Amino acid sequence: MPQQALSRVASYDSLGSFAAVPLGQLAVTPIAAAVGSAHVAIAGAILWAAMSLGALAAPSVRNLQPTR
């Protein structure tokens, strides 16, 4: 990625991340009412773990070196 585009890409990444939070908060109440709050909590934990492990599965993420 070109160095001059890094700030713009980071901005779009942050926007997508922050926009997903209120959408998830709006969606969780009707879903919990339909299937039960325990099922929603378990499904959320499984999805969170899968996304975290999925990111770590990429060699480029696992092999990141600290910058100084």
N, C-alpha and C positions, 0 to 999 in steps of 0.2 A: 504494500500500500504506500502510495507517495506520502512523504512526510507532511506536505502542505495540506493533505486531505484528512489527516488523523483527527484533528479537532472536530471537523464536520461529522465524521463517522462516529466519533464518541458521543456527539450530541444526539444523533439519531438513535444510537444504541440506548442512551439514557431515556430519551423520550419514549421509546417502545417499552422499556422496563417500567417506567413510572406510570404509563397509561394502562398497563395490564393490572396494576394493583386495584384501582377502583372498579374495574370491570369484574375482577374476581370477587371482590366484596359484594357487588350487586348480585352476582350469580349464585353465591353460596347459600343464601337464605332459601330461595325456592328449591334448590337441589336438596338441601338438608331436610326441608319439609317433606319432600317426596320420598327420599330414601333413608332418612335418619342421620342424625349428626355424627354418630359413631362411624358409619360407613363413609361419610364425607371426610372425616378426620383421617381414617385409615387410607382412603384413596389419595388424599393430599400428601400424606407421608410417603406413600409408594411413588407417587409422581415426583416429589421433591428428590427422593433418593435416586430414582432413575435418571433424572436430569443431571444431577451432580455426578453420578457415575458415568453418564454418557459423555459429559465434558471431559472427565478424566481419562476416558478411553482414547481420546485423540492424542497421538504421540506428540504433536506440537504443543499441547497443553501440559502434558506430563513432563516434557523436557525443557520447560521454560527455565531460563537462567535469570537470576536477579540482575537488575541493572544498577549501576553505581552512579 
